[in-house]
């Protein structure tokens, strides 16, 4: 396998390298060959895949975790070994061998942009929890408990606090807490802005689309509807098994001889969709206890 280096982001250099390889193959065999490209899904996203497709090149994006590797405790890993593994995987995939790897379905730019709202809100919410915990931790170290940074009276309440030994807050500690509150309030404003964008997106959706149908279910609000839609249900699935596999909720049996055990869900799919679906399952039991699905669950685990 020959190796060629192209500077990151140099699309023209990449296409020139492909053209040189095609010309070399034509000289050797006197026949033209199409280009088939495979790449691992990673931090580059899907823009390279889209560029290749726009140039008429057959491009595939593979989930690197789905490629079989040696199970030795220590194994060699180099770019050459990884490249050869990708080429062998592509050859087996083009031959039609089943379960060789998992090729990803690249979302359109519009679909990729729509899912940013739900993902940004998750990120902002996690940062909010970090700031709240940090404020509570700083106060707890001074013997103060019961302070809630999420309440509207957080700044007025800060002036009333006294340490466990009866002292007012020290100057530098109070300044640090005020800066933490500033960052927390900025996060709260950004979360509200993202929620407003989410509501506008749902309001502009087609009346017969998936998110509108989801909102009609008891226990499903705008956040769940947007998360389920943007993370998974914008795609086409033939059956519920495909939905479970994409979300990483498919069962993983372990059978060998007399050993037969269930290892739980695979956790191999979209973690955001999986978390949303599990949270929705608990809310379904709470808000729809009389449904057939809830009765089946209680009968199974009673």
Secondary structure as the mmCIF struct_conf table of DSSP 4:
data_model
#
loop_
_struct_conf.conf_type_id
_struct_conf.id
_struct_conf.beg_label_comp_id
_struct_conf.beg_label_asym_id
_struct_conf.beg_label_seq_id
_struct_conf.end_label_comp_id
_struct_conf.end_label_asym_id
_struct_conf.end_label_seq_id
TURN_TY1_P TURN_TY1_P1 UNK A 8 UNK A 9
HELX_RH_AL_P HELX_RH_AL_P1 UNK A 11 UNK A 29
BEND BEND1 UNK A 30 UNK A 31
STRN STRN1 UNK A 36 UNK A 40
BEND BEND2 UNK A 42 UNK A 42
TURN_TY1_P TURN_TY1_P2 UNK A 43 UNK A 46
HELX_RH_AL_P HELX_RH_AL_P2 UNK A 47 UNK A 54
TURN_TY1_P TURN_TY1_P3 UNK A 55 UNK A 56
STRN STRN2 UNK A 58 UNK A 62
HELX_RH_3T_P HELX_RH_3T_P1 UNK A 64 UNK A 66
BEND BEND3 UNK A 67 UNK A 67
BEND BEND4 UNK A 72 UNK A 74
HELX_RH_AL_P HELX_RH_AL_P3 UNK A 79 UNK A 95
TURN_TY1_P TURN_TY1_P4 UNK A 96 UNK A 96
TURN_TY1_P TURN_TY1_P5 UNK A 98 UNK A 99
BEND BEND5 UNK A 100 UNK A 100
STRN STRN3 UNK A 103 UNK A 103
HELX_LH_PP_P HELX_LH_PP_P1 UNK A 106 UNK A 108
HELX_RH_AL_P HELX_RH_AL_P4 UNK A 109 UNK A 140
TURN_TY1_P TURN_TY1_P6 UNK A 141 UNK A 143
TURN_TY1_P TURN_TY1_P7 UNK A 149 UNK A 150
BEND BEND6 UNK A 151 UNK A 151
TURN_TY1_P TURN_TY1_P8 UNK A 152 UNK A 153
HELX_RH_AL_P HELX_RH_AL_P5 UNK A 154 UNK A 160
STRN STRN4 UNK A 162 UNK A 162
TURN_TY1_P TURN_TY1_P9 UNK A 164 UNK A 165
BEND BEND7 UNK A 166 UNK A 166
HELX_LH_PP_P HELX_LH_PP_P2 UNK A 167 UNK A 167
STRN STRN5 UNK A 168 UNK A 168
HELX_LH_PP_P HELX_LH_PP_P3 UNK A 169 UNK A 170
HELX_RH_AL_P HELX_RH_AL_P6 UNK A 171 UNK A 203
TURN_TY1_P TURN_TY1_P10 UNK A 204 UNK A 204
BEND BEND8 UNK A 205 UNK A 205
TURN_TY1_P TURN_TY1_P11 UNK A 207 UNK A 208
BEND BEND9 UNK A 209 UNK A 209
HELX_RH_AL_P HELX_RH_AL_P7 UNK A 210 UNK A 215
TURN_TY1_P TURN_TY1_P12 UNK A 216 UNK A 216
BEND BEND10 UNK A 217 UNK A 217
TURN_TY1_P TURN_TY1_P13 UNK A 218 UNK A 219
HELX_RH_AL_P HELX_RH_AL_P8 UNK A 222 UNK A 228
HELX_RH_PI_P HELX_RH_PI_P1 UNK A 229 UNK A 233
TURN_TY1_P TURN_TY1_P14 UNK A 234 UNK A 234
BEND BEND11 UNK A 235 UNK A 235
BEND BEND12 UNK A 238 UNK A 239
HELX_RH_AL_P HELX_RH_AL_P9 UNK A 240 UNK A 247
TURN_TY1_P TURN_TY1_P15 UNK A 248 UNK A 248
BEND BEND13 UNK A 250 UNK A 250
STRN STRN6 UNK A 251 UNK A 256
TURN_TY1_P TURN_TY1_P16 UNK A 257 UNK A 258
STRN STRN7 UNK A 259 UNK A 265
BEND BEND14 UNK A 269 UNK A 269
HELX_RH_AL_P HELX_RH_AL_P10 UNK A 271 UNK A 287
TURN_TY1_P TURN_TY1_P17 UNK A 289 UNK A 290
BEND BEND15 UNK A 291 UNK A 291
HELX_RH_AL_P HELX_RH_AL_P11 UNK A 292 UNK A 301
#
